[in-house]
């Protein structure tokens, strides 16, 4: 399938000619293979960008479905929902002001801490000012015992770029703890030292 192959041109064409694309892609987020789930996250952004050309409301429906499935009451929690939200709002930035605070609400909610930090960092690549008010929370995350969370908080703060965040980032200058994460440039998992996040603006 083109999602697994990361054939985004084929995905864009399929999206234009298919109804209920969001539900189909959401179903891929339940895949047992972590790499397949991450490629589905990436696909959510690509497809949402295409859908947004004709209907922002359809994208909103997908977003609301993802938010709903971050709750136990949904009957089927999607662990990668925060990452999907971050990818969608990065690819459809005109909706970021509507939903960025809802994503940030789950910043310290188990089991979504990693995903929300990643999602916020992803959004900051496109609209860095949107999380300026969350600088104190992200600075606090630089002290988290989880290197992955420190890395993502650093990614966000580098792009937000205000003095408070940039000053706090100095504490990670020698943090070489390794983080395994999905690399959107290769479509594979990679391993990165935490302090390499200080060089990832944009």
C-alpha positions in Angstrom: 0.0 0.0 0.0 1.2 3.5 -0.7 1.2 4.5 3.0 3.6 1.8 3.8 5.7 2.7 0.8 5.5 6.4 1.6 4.2 7.1 -1.9 2.7 10.5 -1.1 1.7 11.3 -4.7 -0.4 8.1 -4.8 -1.9 8.9 -1.4 -2.8 12.4 -2.6 -4.5 11.0 -5.7 -6.3 8.4 -3.6 -7.5 11.1 -1.2 -9.0 13.2 -3.9 -11.0 10.2 -5.3 -12.0 8.5 -2.1 -14.6 9.3 0.6 -14.1 8.7 4.3 -10.3 8.8 4.0 -9.9 9.9 7.6 -11.5 6.7 9.0 -9.3 4.5 6.8 -6.1 6.2 7.9 -7.2 6.2 11.5 -7.6 2.4 11.3 -3.9 2.1 10.3 -3.0 3.7 13.6 -4.0 0.4 15.3 -1.3 -1.5 13.4 0.9 -3.6 15.6 4.1 -2.5 13.8 5.4 0.7 15.2 7.0 1.8 12.0 3.7 1.2 10.1 1.9 3.4 12.7 4.4 6.2 12.2 4.0 6.1 8.5 0.3 6.3 9.0 0.8 9.4 11.2 2.8 11.0 8.4 0.0 10.0 5.9 -2.6 11.7 8.1 -0.8 15.0 7.5 -0.5 14.5 3.7 -4.1 13.5 3.3 -5.4 16.3 5.5 -3.6 18.9 3.5 -5.4 17.6 0.4 -8.7 17.4 2.1 -8.3 21.0 3.4 -8.1 22.3 -0.1 -11.9 21.7 -0.5 -13.2 21.2 3.1 -11.6 22.3 6.4 -14.7 20.9 8.1 -13.8 17.3 7.0 -10.4 17.8 8.5 -12.0 19.0 11.7 -14.0 15.8 11.8 -10.9 13.8 11.7 -9.3 15.9 14.4 -12.4 15.5 16.7 -12.3 11.7 16.1 -8.7 11.6 17.2 -9.3 13.7 20.3 -12.3 11.5 21.2 -10.1 8.4 20.9 -7.6 9.8 23.4 -10.3 9.0 26.1 -11.1 5.7 27.7 -14.8 6.3 27.0 -14.1 5.9 23.3 -13.6 2.1 23.7 -10.5 2.2 21.5 -7.7 4.5 22.6 -5.3 5.4 19.8 -1.9 5.7 21.3 -0.5 7.7 18.4 -3.4 10.2 18.3 -1.3 13.1 19.7 1.3 12.6 17.0 -1.4 12.5 14.3 -2.9 15.7 15.7 0.5 17.4 15.6 1.2 16.2 12.0 -2.3 17.4 10.8 -2.0 20.8 12.5 1.5 21.2 11.0 0.2 20.3 7.5 -3.0 22.4 7.9 -1.7 25.3 10.0 -4.9 27.3 9.6 -6.5 24.9 12.0 -3.7 25.1 14.6 -5.2 28.0 16.5 -8.4 26.0 17.0 -6.8 22.9 18.4 -3.3 23.6 19.7 -4.5 24.1 23.3 -6.5 20.9 23.3 -3.4 19.0 22.3 -1.3 20.7 25.0 -3.9 19.9 27.6 -2.7 16.3 27.5 1.0 17.3 27.9 1.4 15.4 31.2 -1.4 12.9 30.8 -0.4 9.2 30.7 0.1 7.5 28.3 0.3 10.5 25.9 3.2 12.5 27.3 5.7 11.5 24.6 3.2 11.9 21.8 2.0 15.3 22.9 5.5 16.6 23.3 6.3 15.3 19.8 3.1 16.8 18.4 3.8 20.2 19.9 7.3 20.2 18.6 6.1 19.3 15.1 3.6 22.2 15.1 6.3 24.6 16.3 8.2 23.8 13.1 5.5 25.5 11.1 3.9 28.0 13.6 6.4 28.5 16.4 4.7 31.4 18.0 1.6 29.3 18.8 3.2 27.7 21.8 5.0 30.8 23.1 2.7 30.9 26.2 3.7 27.3 26.9 7.4 28.1 27.3 7.4 27.5 31.1 5.8 24.1 30.7 8.2 23.1 28.0 11.2 24.4 30.0 10.0 22.2 32.9 10.0 19.2 30.4 13.7 19.8 29.9 14.2 18.3 33.4 12.1 15.2 32.6 13.8 11.9 33.3 12.7 10.6 29.9 15.3 11.6 27.2 12.6 11.5 24.5 10.6 14.1 26.3 13.6 16.3 26.8 14.5 16.0 23.1 11.0 17.0 22.0 10.7 19.9 24.4 14.0 21.2 23.1 12.8 20.9 19.5 9.8 23.0 20.4 11.7 25.6 22.3 14.4 26.0 19.6 11.6 27.0 17.2 9.6 29.1 19.7 12.9 31.0 20.0 12.1 33.3 23.0 14.8 34.3 25.5 13.4 32.2 28.4 13.4 29.0 26.3 16.8 29.5 24.6 18.4 30.2 28.0 17.0 27.1 29.5 18.2 25.0 26.6 21.8 25.5 27.6 21.3 22.9 30.3 21.0 20.3 27.5 24.3 21.2 25.8 26.1 18.1 27.2 23.1 15.8 27.2 24.1 12.9 25.0 21.5 10.4 26.1 20.2 8.6 23.1 16.6 8.9 21.7 15.1 6.4 19.3 12.5 8.2 17.1 10.9 8.2 13.7 12.9 10.3 11.2 10.6 11.9 8.6 13.5 12.5 6.3 14.1 8.7 5.9 10.9 7.1 6.9 12.8 4.9 9.3 13.6 4.9 13.0 16.9 6.7 14.0 18.9 7.2 17.1 19.8 10.7 18.1 21.5 12.3 21.2 19.3 14.7 23.1 21.6 17.7 22.5 21.2 17.3 18.8 17.8 18.8 19.1 19.4 22.1 19.7 20.4 22.1 16.0 17.0 21.2 14.6 15.3 24.6 14.0 12.6 24.4 11.4 
